[in-house]
Amino acid sequence: MTKEQLVDKIAAHTGATKKSTDAFLNSFLHVVKQQVKKGEKIALMNFGTFEQIEKPEREGYNPADRKHITIPAKKVVKFKVSKAFLD
């Protein structure tokens, strides 16, 4: 499903206009991104949790030449789905 299709479905379900639904969805995504970047955990009941985690530095290898390399530490976003969502 694309974002446009999601906006259409939400607008039909709520009776709101597509324009206001799109604006709300864009605002929601912007706020979630900003808060997760700040290190805040976003928990949405019956849906899931977004949080930023730090992956430690690790060893790897370049498959082209089989030389070992060090993969640097980095921050990634993790989403954990709620148990209620799966039921």
Distance bins in CASP14 RR format, pairs under 12 A and 6 or more apart:
PFRMAT RR
TARGET T0000
AUTHOR 0000-0000-0000
RMODE 2
METHOD distances of the structure
MODEL  1
1 7 0 0 0 0 0 1 0 0 0 0 0
1 8 0 0 0 0 1 0 0 0 0 0 0
1 9 1 0 0 1 0 0 0 0 0 0 0
1 10 0 0 0 0 0 1 0 0 0 0 0
2 8 0 0 0 0 1 0 0 0 0 0 0
2 9 0 0 0 0 0 1 0 0 0 0 0
3 9 0 0 0 0 0 1 0 0 0 0 0
3 10 0 0 0 0 0 1 0 0 0 0 0
3 18 0 0 0 0 0 1 0 0 0 0 0
3 21 0 0 0 0 0 1 0 0 0 0 0
3 22 0 0 0 0 1 0 0 0 0 0 0
3 25 1 0 0 1 0 0 0 0 0 0 0
3 26 0 0 0 0 1 0 0 0 0 0 0
3 28 0 0 0 0 0 1 0 0 0 0 0
3 29 0 0 0 0 1 0 0 0 0 0 0
4 10 0 0 0 0 0 1 0 0 0 0 0
4 11 0 0 0 0 0 1 0 0 0 0 0
4 18 0 0 0 0 1 0 0 0 0 0 0
4 21 0 0 0 0 0 1 0 0 0 0 0
4 22 0 0 0 0 1 0 0 0 0 0 0
4 25 0 0 0 0 0 1 0 0 0 0 0
5 11 0 0 0 0 0 1 0 0 0 0 0
5 12 0 0 0 0 0 1 0 0 0 0 0
5 18 0 0 0 0 0 1 0 0 0 0 0
5 21 0 0 0 0 0 1 0 0 0 0 0
5 22 0 0 0 0 0 1 0 0 0 0 0
5 25 0 0 0 0 0 1 0 0 0 0 0
6 12 0 0 0 0 0 1 0 0 0 0 0
6 13 0 0 0 0 0 1 0 0 0 0 0
6 18 0 0 0 0 0 1 0 0 0 0 0
6 21 0 0 0 0 1 0 0 0 0 0 0
6 22 0 0 0 0 1 0 0 0 0 0 0
6 24 0 0 0 0 0 1 0 0 0 0 0
6 25 1 0 0 1 0 0 0 0 0 0 0
6 26 0 0 0 0 0 1 0 0 0 0 0
6 28 0 0 0 0 0 1 0 0 0 0 0
6 29 0 0 0 0 0 1 0 0 0 0 0
7 13 0 0 0 0 0 1 0 0 0 0 0
7 14 0 0 0 0 0 1 0 0 0 0 0
7 16 0 0 0 0 1 0 0 0 0 0 0
7 17 0 0 0 0 1 0 0 0 0 0 0
7 18 1 0 1 0 0 0 0 0 0 0 0
7 19 0 0 0 0 1 0 0 0 0 0 0
7 20 0 0 0 0 1 0 0 0 0 0 0
7 21 1 0 1 0 0 0 0 0 0 0 0
7 22 1 0 1 0 0 0 0 0 0 0 0
7 23 0 0 0 0 1 0 0 0 0 0 0
7 24 0 0 0 0 1 0 0 0 0 0 0
7 25 1 0 0 1 0 0 0 0 0 0 0
7 26 0 0 0 0 1 0 0 0 0 0 0
7 28 0 0 0 0 0 1 0 0 0 0 0
7 29 0 0 0 0 0 1 0 0 0 0 0
8 14 0 0 0 0 0 1 0 0 0 0 0
8 15 0 0 0 0 0 1 0 0 0 0 0
8 16 0 0 0 0 0 1 0 0 0 0 0
8 17 0 0 0 0 0 1 0 0 0 0 0
8 18 1 0 0 1 0 0 0 0 0 0 0
8 19 0 0 0 0 0 1 0 0 0 0 0
8 21 0 0 0 0 1 0 0 0 0 0 0
8 22 0 0 0 0 1 0 0 0 0 0 0
8 25 0 0 0 0 0 1 0 0 0 0 0
9 15 0 0 0 0 0 1 0 0 0 0 0
9 16 0 0 0 0 0 1 0 0 0 0 0
9 18 0 0 0 0 0 1 0 0 0 0 0
9 21 0 0 0 0 1 0 0 0 0 0 0
9 25 0 0 0 0 0 1 0 0 0 0 0
10 16 1 0 0 1 0 0 0 0 0 0 0
10 17 0 0 0 0 0 1 0 0 0 0 0
10 18 0 0 0 0 1 0 0 0 0 0 0
10 20 0 0 0 0 0 1 0 0 0 0 0
10 21 1 0 1 0 0 0 0 0 0 0 0
10 22 0 0 0 0 1 0 0 0 0 0 0
10 23 0 0 0 0 0 1 0 0 0 0 0
10 24 0 0 0 0 1 0 0 0 0 0 0
10 25 1 0 0 1 0 0 0 0 0 0 0
10 28 0 0 0 0 0 1 0 0 0 0 0
11 17 1 0 0 1 0 0 0 0 0 0 0
11 18 1 0 1 0 0 0 0 0 0 0 0
11 19 0 0 0 0 1 0 0 0 0 0 0
11 20 1 0 0 1 0 0 0 0 0 0 0
11 21 1 0 1 0 0 0 0 0 0 0 0
11 22 0 0 0 0 1 0 0 0 0 0 0
11 23 0 0 0 0 0 1 0 0 0 0 0
11 24 0 0 0 0 1 0 0 0 0 0 0
11 25 0 0 0 0 1 0 0 0 0 0 0
12 18 0 0 0 0 1 0 0 0 0 0 0
12 21 0 0 0 0 1 0 0 0 0 0 0
13 21 0 0 0 0 1 0 0 0 0 0 0
14 20 0 0 0 0 1 0 0 0 0 0 0
14 21 1 0 0 1 0 0 0 0 0 0 0
14 24 0 0 0 0 1 0 0 0 0 0 0
14 25 0 0 0 0 0 1 0 0 0 0 0
15 21 0 0 0 0 1 0 0 0 0 0 0
16 22 0 0 0 0 1 0 0 0 0 0 0
16 23 0 0 0 0 1 0 0 0 0 0 0
16 24 1 0 0 1 0 0 0 0 0 0 0
16 25 0 0 0 0 0 1 0 0 0 0 0
17 23 0 0 0 0 1 0 0 0 0 0 0
17 24 0 0 0 0 0 1 0 0 0 0 0
18 24 0 0 0 0 0 1 0 0 0 0 0
18 25 0 0 0 0 0 1 0 0 0 0 0
19 25 0 0 0 0 0 1 0 0 0 0 0
19 26 0 0 0 0 0 1 0 0 0 0 0
20 26 0 0 0 0 0 1 0 0 0 0 0
20 27 0 0 0 0 0 1 0 0 0 0 0
21 27 0 0 0 0 0 1 0 0 0 0 0
21 28 0 0 0 0 0 1 0 0 0 0 0
22 28 0 0 0 0 0 1 0 0 0 0 0
22 29 0 0 0 0 0 1 0 0 0 0 0
23 29 0 0 0 0 0 1 0 0 0 0 0
23 30 0 0 0 0 0 1 0 0 0 0 0
24 30 0 0 0 0 0 1 0 0 0 0 0
24 31 0 0 0 0 0 1 0 0 0 0 0
25 31 0 0 0 0 0 1 0 0 0 0 0
25 32 0 0 0 0 0 1 0 0 0 0 0
26 32 0 0 0 0 0 1 0 0 0 0 0
26 33 0 0 0 0 0 1 0 0 0 0 0
27 33 0 0 0 0 0 1 0 0 0 0 0
27 34 0 0 0 0 0 1 0 0 0 0 0
28 34 0 0 0 0 0 1 0 0 0 0 0
28 35 0 0 0 0 0 1 0 0 0 0 0
28 42 0 0 0 0 0 1 0 0 0 0 0
28 44 0 0 0 0 0 1 0 0 0 0 0
28 47 0 0 0 0 0 1 0 0 0 0 0
28 50 0 0 0 0 0 1 0 0 0 0 0
29 35 0 0 0 0 0 1 0 0 0 0 0
29 36 0 0 0 0 0 1 0 0 0 0 0
29 42 0 0 0 0 0 1 0 0 0 0 0
29 50 0 0 0 0 0 1 0 0 0 0 0
30 36 0 0 0 0 0 1 0 0 0 0 0
30 37 0 0 0 0 0 1 0 0 0 0 0
31 37 0 0 0 0 0 1 0 0 0 0 0
31 38 0 0 0 0 0 1 0 0 0 0 0
31 40 0 0 0 0 0 1 0 0 0 0 0
31 42 0 0 0 0 1 0 0 0 0 0 0
31 50 0 0 0 0 0 1 0 0 0 0 0
32 38 0 0 0 0 0 1 0 0 0 0 0
32 39 0 0 0 0 0 1 0 0 0 0 0
32 40 0 0 0 0 1 0 0 0 0 0 0
32 41 0 0 0 0 0 1 0 0 0 0 0
32 42 1 0 1 0 0 0 0 0 0 0 0
32 43 0 0 0 0 0 1 0 0 0 0 0
32 44 0 0 0 0 1 0 0 0 0 0 0
32 47 0 0 0 0 0 1 0 0 0 0 0
32 48 0 0 0 0 0 1 0 0 0 0 0
32 49 0 0 0 0 0 1 0 0 0 0 0
32 50 1 0 0 1 0 0 0 0 0 0 0
32 51 0 0 0 0 0 1 0 0 0 0 0
32 52 0 0 0 0 0 1 0 0 0 0 0
32 77 0 0 0 0 1 0 0 0 0 0 0
32 79 0 0 0 0 0 1 0 0 0 0 0
33 39 0 0 0 0 0 1 0 0 0 0 0
33 40 0 0 0 0 0 1 0 0 0 0 0
33 42 0 0 0 0 1 0 0 0 0 0 0
33 50 0 0 0 0 1 0 0 0 0 0 0
33 52 0 0 0 0 0 1 0 0 0 0 0
33 77 0 0 0 0 1 0 0 0 0 0 0
34 40 0 0 0 0 1 0 0 0 0 0 0
34 42 0 0 0 0 0 1 0 0 0 0 0
34 50 0 0 0 0 0 1 0 0 0 0 0
34 52 0 0 0 0 0 1 0 0 0 0 0
35 41 0 0 0 0 1 0 0 0 0 0 0
35 42 1 0 1 0 0 0 0 0 0 0 0
35 43 0 0 0 0 0 1 0 0 0 0 0
35 50 0 0 0 0 1 0 0 0 0 0 0
35 51 0 0 0 0 1 0 0 0 0 0 0
35 52 0 0 0 0 1 0 0 0 0 0 0
35 77 0 0 0 0 0 1 0 0 0 0 0
36 42 1 0 0 1 0 0 0 0 0 0 0
36 43 0 0 0 0 0 1 0 0 0 0 0
36 49 0 0 0 0 0 1 0 0 0 0 0
36 50 1 0 1 0 0 0 0 0 0 0 0
36 51 1 0 0 1 0 0 0 0 0 0 0
36 52 1 0 1 0 0 0 0 0 0 0 0
36 53 0 0 0 0 0 1 0 0 0 0 0
36 75 0 0 0 0 1 0 0 0 0 0 0
36 76 0 0 0 0 0 1 0 0 0 0 0
36 77 1 0 1 0 0 0 0 0 0 0 0
36 78 0 0 0 0 1 0 0 0 0 0 0
36 79 0 0 0 0 1 0 0 0 0 0 0
37 50 0 0 0 0 0 1 0 0 0 0 0
37 51 0 0 0 0 0 1 0 0 0 0 0
37 52 1 0 0 1 0 0 0 0 0 0 0
37 75 0 0 0 0 1 0 0 0 0 0 0
37 76 0 0 0 0 0 1 0 0 0 0 0
37 77 0 0 0 0 1 0 0 0 0 0 0
38 50 0 0 0 0 0 1 0 0 0 0 0
38 51 0 0 0 0 0 1 0 0 0 0 0
38 52 0 0 0 0 1 0 0 0 0 0 0
38 75 0 0 0 0 0 1 0 0 0 0 0
39 50 0 0 0 0 0 1 0 0 0 0 0
39 51 1 0 0 1 0 0 0 0 0 0 0
39 52 1 0 1 0 0 0 0 0 0 0 0
39 53 0 0 0 0 1 0 0 0 0 0 0
39 54 0 0 0 0 0 1 0 0 0 0 0
39 75 0 0 0 0 1 0 0 0 0 0 0
39 76 0 0 0 0 0 1 0 0 0 0 0
39 77 0 0 0 0 1 0 0 0 0 0 0
39 78 0 0 0 0 0 1 0 0 0 0 0
40 49 0 0 0 0 0 1 0 0 0 0 0
40 50 0 0 0 0 1 0 0 0 0 0 0
40 51 0 0 0 0 1 0 0 0 0 0 0
40 52 0 0 0 0 1 0 0 0 0 0 0
40 77 0 0 0 0 0 1 0 0 0 0 0
41 48 0 0 0 0 0 1 0 0 0 0 0
41 49 1 0 0 1 0 0 0 0 0 0 0
41 50 1 0 0 1 0 0 0 0 0 0 0
41 51 1 0 1 0 0 0 0 0 0 0 0
41 52 0 0 0 0 1 0 0 0 0 0 0
41 53 0 0 0 0 0 1 0 0 0 0 0
41 77 0 0 0 0 0 1 0 0 0 0 0
41 78 0 0 0 0 1 0 0 0 0 0 0
41 79 0 0 0 0 0 1 0 0 0 0 0
41 80 0 0 0 0 0 1 0 0 0 0 0
42 48 0 0 0 0 1 0 0 0 0 0 0
42 49 1 0 0 1 0 0 0 0 0 0 0
42 50 1 0 1 0 0 0 0 0 0 0 0
42 51 1 0 0 1 0 0 0 0 0 0 0
42 52 0 0 0 0 1 0 0 0 0 0 0
42 77 0 0 0 0 1 0 0 0 0 0 0
42 78 0 0 0 0 0 1 0 0 0 0 0
42 79 0 0 0 0 1 0 0 0 0 0 0
42 80 0 0 0 0 0 1 0 0 0 0 0
43 49 1 0 1 0 0 0 0 0 0 0 0
43 50 0 0 0 0 1 0 0 0 0 0 0
43 51 0 0 0 0 1 0 0 0 0 0 0
43 79 0 0 0 0 0 1 0 0 0 0 0
43 80 0 0 0 0 1 0 0 0 0 0 0
43 81 0 0 0 0 0 1 0 0 0 0 0
43 82 0 0 0 0 1 0 0 0 0 0 0
44 50 0 0 0 0 1 0 0 0 0 0 0
44 51 0 0 0 0 0 1 0 0 0 0 0
44 79 0 0 0 0 0 1 0 0 0 0 0
44 80 0 0 0 0 0 1 0 0 0 0 0
44 81 0 0 0 0 0 1 0 0 0 0 0
44 82 1 0 0 1 0 0 0 0 0 0 0
44 84 0 0 0 0 0 1 0 0 0 0 0
44 85 0 0 0 0 1 0 0 0 0 0 0
45 82 1 0 0 1 0 0 0 0 0 0 0
45 83 0 0 0 0 0 1 0 0 0 0 0
45 84 1 0 0 1 0 0 0 0 0 0 0
45 85 0 0 0 0 1 0 0 0 0 0 0
46 81 0 0 0 0 0 1 0 0 0 0 0
46 82 1 0 1 0 0 0 0 0 0 0 0
46 83 0 0 0 0 1 0 0 0 0 0 0
46 84 1 0 1 0 0 0 0 0 0 0 0
46 85 1 0 0 1 0 0 0 0 0 0 0
46 86 0 0 0 0 0 1 0 0 0 0 0
46 87 0 0 0 0 1 0 0 0 0 0 0
47 79 0 0 0 0 1 0 0 0 0 0 0
47 80 0 0 0 0 0 1 0 0 0 0 0
47 81 1 0 0 1 0 0 0 0 0 0 0
47 82 1 0 1 0 0 0 0 0 0 0 0
47 83 0 0 0 0 0 1 0 0 0 0 0
47 84 0 0 0 0 1 0 0 0 0 0 0
47 85 1 0 1 0 0 0 0 0 0 0 0
47 86 0 0 0 0 0 1 0 0 0 0 0
48 78 0 0 0 0 0 1 0 0 0 0 0
48 79 1 0 0 1 0 0 0 0 0 0 0
48 80 1 0 0 1 0 0 0 0 0 0 0
48 81 1 0 1 0 0 0 0 0 0 0 0
48 82 1 0 1 0 0 0 0 0 0 0 0
48 83 0 0 0 0 1 0 0 0 0 0 0
48 84 0 0 0 0 1 0 0 0 0 0 0
48 85 1 0 0 1 0 0 0 0 0 0 0
48 86 0 0 0 0 0 1 0 0 0 0 0
49 77 0 0 0 0 0 1 0 0 0 0 0
49 78 0 0 0 0 1 0 0 0 0 0 0
49 79 1 0 0 1 0 0 0 0 0 0 0
49 80 1 0 1 0 0 0 0 0 0 0 0
49 81 0 0 0 0 1 0 0 0 0 0 0
49 82 1 0 0 1 0 0 0 0 0 0 0
49 83 0 0 0 0 0 1 0 0 0 0 0
49 85 0 0 0 0 0 1 0 0 0 0 0
50 76 0 0 0 0 0 1 0 0 0 0 0
50 77 1 0 0 1 0 0 0 0 0 0 0
50 78 1 0 0 1 0 0 0 0 0 0 0
50 79 1 0 1 0 0 0 0 0 0 0 0
50 80 0 0 0 0 1 0 0 0 0 0 0
50 81 0 0 0 0 0 1 0 0 0 0 0
50 82 0 0 0 0 0 1 0 0 0 0 0
51 75 0 0 0 0 0 1 0 0 0 0 0
51 76 0 0 0 0 1 0 0 0 0 0 0
51 77 1 0 0 1 0 0 0 0 0 0 0
51 78 1 0 1 0 0 0 0 0 0 0 0
51 79 0 0 0 0 1 0 0 0 0 0 0
51 80 1 0 0 1 0 0 0 0 0 0 0
52 74 0 0 0 0 0 1 0 0 0 0 0
52 75 1 0 1 0 0 0 0 0 0 0 0
52 76 1 0 0 1 0 0 0 0 0 0 0
52 77 1 0 1 0 0 0 0 0 0 0 0
52 78 1 0 0 1 0 0 0 0 0 0 0
52 79 0 0 0 0 0 1 0 0 0 0 0
53 73 0 0 0 0 0 1 0 0 0 0 0
53 74 0 0 0 0 1 0 0 0 0 0 0
53 75 1 0 0 1 0 0 0 0 0 0 0
53 76 1 0 0 1 0 0 0 0 0 0 0
53 77 1 0 0 1 0 0 0 0 0 0 0
53 78 1 0 1 0 0 0 0 0 0 0 0
53 79 0 0 0 0 0 1 0 0 0 0 0
53 80 0 0 0 0 0 1 0 0 0 0 0
54 72 0 0 0 0 0 1 0 0 0 0 0
54 73 1 0 0 1 0 0 0 0 0 0 0
54 74 1 0 0 1 0 0 0 0 0 0 0
54 75 1 0 1 0 0 0 0 0 0 0 0
54 76 0 0 0 0 1 0 0 0 0 0 0
54 77 0 0 0 0 0 1 0 0 0 0 0
54 78 0 0 0 0 0 1 0 0 0 0 0
55 71 0 0 0 0 1 0 0 0 0 0 0
55 72 0 0 0 0 1 0 0 0 0 0 0
55 73 1 0 0 1 0 0 0 0 0 0 0
55 74 1 0 1 0 0 0 0 0 0 0 0
55 75 1 0 0 1 0 0 0 0 0 0 0
55 76 1 0 1 0 0 0 0 0 0 0 0
55 77 0 0 0 0 0 1 0 0 0 0 0
55 78 0 0 0 0 1 0 0 0 0 0 0
56 70 0 0 0 0 0 1 0 0 0 0 0
56 71 0 0 0 0 1 0 0 0 0 0 0
56 72 0 0 0 0 1 0 0 0 0 0 0
56 73 1 0 1 0 0 0 0 0 0 0 0
56 74 0 0 0 0 1 0 0 0 0 0 0
56 75 0 0 0 0 0 1 0 0 0 0 0
56 76 0 0 0 0 0 1 0 0 0 0 0
57 69 0 0 0 0 0 1 0 0 0 0 0
57 70 1 0 0 1 0 0 0 0 0 0 0
57 71 1 0 0 1 0 0 0 0 0 0 0
57 72 1 0 1 0 0 0 0 0 0 0 0
57 73 1 0 1 0 0 0 0 0 0 0 0
57 74 0 0 0 0 1 0 0 0 0 0 0
58 68 0 0 0 0 0 1 0 0 0 0 0
58 69 0 0 0 0 1 0 0 0 0 0 0
58 70 1 0 0 1 0 0 0 0 0 0 0
58 71 1 0 1 0 0 0 0 0 0 0 0
58 72 0 0 0 0 1 0 0 0 0 0 0
58 73 0 0 0 0 1 0 0 0 0 0 0
58 74 0 0 0 0 0 1 0 0 0 0 0
59 67 0 0 0 0 0 1 0 0 0 0 0
59 68 1 0 0 1 0 0 0 0 0 0 0
59 69 1 0 0 1 0 0 0 0 0 0 0
59 70 1 0 0 1 0 0 0 0 0 0 0
59 71 1 0 0 1 0 0 0 0 0 0 0
59 72 0 0 0 0 0 1 0 0 0 0 0
60 66 0 0 0 0 0 1 0 0 0 0 0
60 67 0 0 0 0 1 0 0 0 0 0 0
60 68 1 0 0 1 0 0 0 0 0 0 0
60 69 1 0 1 0 0 0 0 0 0 0 0
60 70 1 0 0 1 0 0 0 0 0 0 0
60 71 1 0 1 0 0 0 0 0 0 0 0
60 72 0 0 0 0 0 1 0 0 0 0 0
61 67 1 0 0 1 0 0 0 0 0 0 0
61 68 1 0 1 0 0 0 0 0 0 0 0
61 69 1 0 0 1 0 0 0 0 0 0 0
61 70 0 0 0 0 0 1 0 0 0 0 0
61 71 0 0 0 0 1 0 0 0 0 0 0
62 68 0 0 0 0 1 0 0 0 0 0 0
62 69 1 0 1 0 0 0 0 0 0 0 0
62 70 0 0 0 0 0 1 0 0 0 0 0
62 71 0 0 0 0 0 1 0 0 0 0 0
63 69 0 0 0 0 0 1 0 0 0 0 0
79 85 0 0 0 0 0 1 0 0 0 0 0
80 86 0 0 0 0 0 1 0 0 0 0 0
81 87 0 0 0 0 0 1 0 0 0 0 0
END
